[in-house]
Amino acid sequence: MGDYRRGDMTRKIKAGLEARRNRWRRRLVGAAGESLGGLALLAASAALGLCFVFLFCAVLSSPYFEIREVRVQGVKELTEKDILVLAEVNRHRNILAVNLNAVEERIAANPWVKRVVVGRELPDRLVVDVCERKPVALVKQKGGFYLMDAEGVVFKKLYRGDDVDLAVITGLPDEDPTRRRLLPEALALLERLSAPERGERLGLVSEVKLDEIFGLSLLTDRGLLLKLGMDQYEQKLKQLDIVLADLEKRGMRNGYLFVDLADLSKITVQRRELTGDAASRNKGPRYRM
């Protein structure tokens, strides 16, 4: 009986040891399998990366993607040649190797350029879309005249031979013309007066004067000197149309006129006949509304 028990215990011990060895074998096989799987994945990733590098190099060296055309759009003051010189793009360079941001920065360095966008049209065309600044006035600054756009940006000095016919904005500080409080109103007024129907009645604006105390006044090439004050410019221009129409009916429209519209409740018109130097200083009859 005792021998039987000892034999049974021995068998149990052997079975336990065998089960433990089997568990260790399974763990070792699983770990080896995971390691082999990781190595296989790593090898596959490396192979894929090499394929990508090879493909990328092949694309960059392919003549299929060589630049054959650079299309320039939106230029008026500048020429296509000006933009191409600024862009510094080799026509036979690979289109995918071009740094578009760098090209845009080089073109945007020109003062006429307000915005520029450079894009690719695969396989072989670059498109340069330029938005130029539009000058609306001249301002005096640092001993010279400069172009100013509708946003009040002073962007280019005027040189002898430049062909411009723009109003001069006076009364601005030389050190920084954009600091004057009335500048936005003056630019908006120039935009209103640029309408064809306004030009027919008033002529072209030759000067806009800014004064912190008396407001805006302007002079046109038809001899109109308008004192507009500090506000209500649209209403004052509408009232001016009525005044000028009434002067036409009365035959008083000829000659240089000074129209004081600073106060809409008491509009005053003074006519000056320009038949000579002395006559230009003589005040003519007054007209009131």
C-alpha positions in Angstrom: 0.0 0.0 0.0 2.8 2.4 0.9 4.7 1.5 -2.3 1.6 2.3 -4.3 1.2 5.7 -2.7 4.9 6.5 -3.3 4.5 5.5 -7.0 1.5 7.6 -7.4 3.2 10.7 -5.9 6.2 10.1 -8.2 4.0 10.0 -11.2 2.3 13.3 -10.2 5.7 15.0 -9.7 6.9 13.8 -13.1 3.6 15.1 -14.7 4.0 18.5 -13.0 7.6 18.8 -14.2 6.6 17.8 -17.7 3.8 20.4 -17.8 6.2 23.1 -16.5 8.7 22.2 -19.3 5.9 22.4 -21.9 4.9 25.8 -20.7 8.4 27.1 -21.0 8.7 25.6 -24.5 5.5 27.4 -25.6 6.8 30.7 -24.1 10.1 30.3 -25.9 8.4 29.5 -29.2 6.0 32.4 -28.8 8.8 34.8 -28.0 10.9 33.6 -30.9 7.8 34.0 -33.2 7.2 37.5 -32.0 10.9 38.4 -32.5 10.9 37.0 -36.0 7.6 38.8 -36.8 9.1 42.1 -35.5 12.2 41.5 -37.6 10.1 40.8 -40.6 8.1 43.9 -40.1 11.2 46.0 -39.7 12.7 44.5 -42.8 9.5 45.2 -44.7 9.5 48.8 -43.5 13.1 49.3 -44.5 12.4 47.9 -47.9 9.4 50.1 -48.4 11.4 53.2 -47.3 14.1 52.3 -49.8 11.5 51.9 -52.5 10.0 55.3 -51.6 13.5 57.0 -51.7 14.2 55.3 -55.0 10.9 56.4 -56.5 11.3 60.0 -55.2 14.8 60.3 -56.7 13.5 58.8 -60.0 10.6 61.4 -60.0 13.0 64.3 -59.3 15.3 63.3 -62.1 12.6 62.5 -64.6 12.4 64.9 -67.6 8.6 64.4 -67.5 8.5 66.9 -64.6 10.8 69.6 -66.0 9.4 73.1 -66.1 8.5 74.1 -69.6 6.2 77.0 -68.9 5.9 79.8 -66.3 2.5 81.5 -66.7 2.2 85.0 -65.2 -1.3 86.5 -64.5 -2.6 89.8 -63.1 0.2 92.1 -64.1 -0.4 95.6 -65.4 2.2 98.0 -64.1 4.8 95.2 -64.1 5.6 93.0 -67.1 5.8 89.2 -67.4 9.6 89.6 -67.8 9.8 91.6 -64.5 8.1 88.7 -62.6 10.2 86.0 -64.2 13.4 87.9 -63.2 12.1 88.2 -59.7 11.1 84.6 -59.5 14.5 83.2 -60.5 13.1 79.9 -61.7 15.1 77.8 -64.1 12.7 76.6 -66.8 14.3 73.1 -67.0 14.3 72.6 -63.3 12.1 69.8 -61.8 8.8 71.3 -60.9 8.5 69.3 -57.7 11.9 70.6 -56.4 10.8 74.3 -56.6 10.3 76.0 -53.2 7.1 77.9 -53.9 7.2 80.0 -50.7 10.7 81.2 -51.6 9.5 82.2 -55.1 6.6 84.1 -53.6 8.9 86.0 -51.2 11.2 87.0 -54.0 8.3 88.3 -56.1 6.6 90.0 -53.2 9.8 92.1 -52.6 8.7 94.3 -55.5 6.8 97.4 -54.2 4.1 97.0 -56.9 3.2 93.5 -55.6 0.4 93.5 -53.1 -0.1 89.7 -53.1 1.3 86.8 -55.1 0.4 83.1 -55.2 2.6 80.6 -57.0 1.2 77.1 -57.8 2.0 74.0 -59.8 0.0 72.6 -62.8 1.6 69.2 -63.2 3.5 68.0 -65.0 5.4 71.0 -66.3 3.7 74.4 -65.6 4.2 77.0 -62.9 1.4 79.6 -62.5 2.2 83.0 -60.9 -0.9 84.9 -59.9 0.0 88.5 -59.0 -2.3 91.2 -57.4 -0.7 94.6 -57.9 -1.2 97.7 -55.8 -3.3 100.4 -57.4 -2.1 103.9 -56.7 -4.8 106.4 -55.9 -2.8 109.4 -54.7 0.6 111.0 -54.2 2.0 112.0 -50.9 5.2 114.0 -50.1 7.6 112.2 -47.8 11.3 112.5 -47.1 12.0 115.0 -49.8 10.1 113.3 -52.6 6.7 112.2 -53.8 5.5 108.6 -53.2 2.6 106.6 -54.5 -0.1 105.6 -52.0 -2.8 102.9 -52.5 -6.4 102.9 -51.3 -5.4 101.3 -48.0 -3.1 104.1 -47.2 0.1 102.1 -47.9 3.0 104.3 -49.2 4.8 101.8 -51.5 6.9 103.5 -54.1 8.9 106.7 -54.7 8.0 108.7 -57.8 10.9 109.3 -60.1 11.4 111.7 -63.0 9.8 110.3 -66.1 7.1 108.3 -64.2 3.8 108.7 -65.9 1.2 109.4 -63.2 -1.8 111.7 -63.0 -3.0 111.5 -59.4 -4.3 113.8 -56.7 -1.7 115.0 -54.2 -2.7 114.6 -50.6 -1.2 117.5 -48.5 -1.2 118.3 -44.8 0.5 115.0 -43.9 3.5 114.7 -41.6 6.7 113.9 -43.6 7.9 111.3 -41.1 4.8 109.1 -41.3 2.0 110.1 -43.6 -0.3 107.3 -42.4 -0.6 108.9 -38.9 -3.0 111.6 -39.9 -6.4 110.9 -38.6 -8.3 112.1 -41.6 -6.3 110.0 -44.1 -8.9 107.2 -44.4 -11.7 109.7 -45.0 -9.6 111.4 -47.7 -8.9 108.1 -49.5 -12.6 107.2 -49.3 -13.5 110.6 -50.7 -11.1 110.1 -53.6 -12.8 106.8 -54.4 -16.2 108.4 -54.4 -15.0 111.2 -56.7 -13.4 108.8 -59.1 -16.9 107.7 -60.4 -17.4 108.8 -64.0 -20.6 110.8 -63.2 -18.7 112.7 -60.5 -15.8 113.5 -62.8 -18.1 115.0 -65.5 -19.5 117.5 -63.0 -16.5 118.3 -60.8 -13.4 117.4 -63.0 -10.4 115.5 -61.7 -9.2 116.1 -58.2 -5.8 117.6 -58.2 -5.2 118.1 -54.5 -6.8 117.0 -51.2 -5.7 119.0 -48.1 -6.0 117.6 -44.6 -6.3 119.9 -41.6 -6.9 118.6 -38.1 -8.9 121.7 -37.3 -10.8 122.6 -40.5 -11.1 119.1 -42.0 -10.8 118.2 -45.6 -10.7 120.5 -48.6 -10.0 119.7 -52.3 -9.2 121.4 -55.6 -10.2 120.1 -59.0 -8.8 120.8 -62.5 -12.0 122.7 -63.3 -11.4 125.3 -60.8 -13.5 124.1 -57.9 -12.1 124.6 -54.4 -14.3 122.7 -52.0 -14.2 123.1 -48.2 -15.8 119.9 -46.8 -15.1 120.1 -43.1 -14.8 117.1 -40.8 -17.7 114.8 -41.6 -20.9 114.0 -43.6 -18.9 114.0 -46.9 -21.5 111.9 -48.9 -24.3 114.3 -47.9 -22.2 117.3 -48.8 -21.3 115.9 -52.2 -25.0 115.4 -52.9 -25.7 118.9 -51.9 -22.9 120.1 -54.1 -24.6 118.5 -57.1 -27.7 120.6 -56.3 -25.7 123.8 -56.0 -23.8 123.3 -59.2 -27.0 122.5 -61.1 -28.5 125.7 -59.8 -25.5 127.7 -60.8 -25.7 126.3 -64.3 -29.3 127.5 -64.6 -28.2 131.0 -63.4 -25.2 131.1 -65.7 -22.8 131.4 -62.8 -20.9 128.1 -63.4 -18.0 129.6 -65.4 -14.8 130.5 -63.6 -13.2 129.3 -60.5 -15.5 128.7 -57.6 -14.9 128.4 -53.9 -17.7 126.3 -52.3 -17.9 126.2 -48.5 -19.7 123.0 -47.5 -18.3 122.7 -44.0 -21.7 123.5 -42.5 -24.6 122.2 -44.5 -27.0 124.7 -42.9 -25.2 127.6 -44.6 -23.5 126.8 -47.9 -21.6 129.6 -49.4 -20.3 129.9 -53.0 -17.8 132.5 -54.1 -16.9 132.9 -57.8 -13.6 134.2 -59.1 -13.1 135.3 -62.7 -9.6 134.5 -64.0 -8.9 137.0 -66.8 -5.6 138.1 -65.4 -3.4 138.1 -62.4 -5.1 140.9 -60.7 -8.6 139.6 -61.6 -7.7 136.3 -60.1 -7.4 138.0 -56.7 -10.7 139.8 -57.0 -13.6 138.2 -55.3 -16.8 137.8 -57.3 -20.4 137.7 -56.2 -21.5 135.4 -53.4 -24.1 132.7 -53.7 -25.8 131.3 -50.6 -28.2 128.5 -49.9 
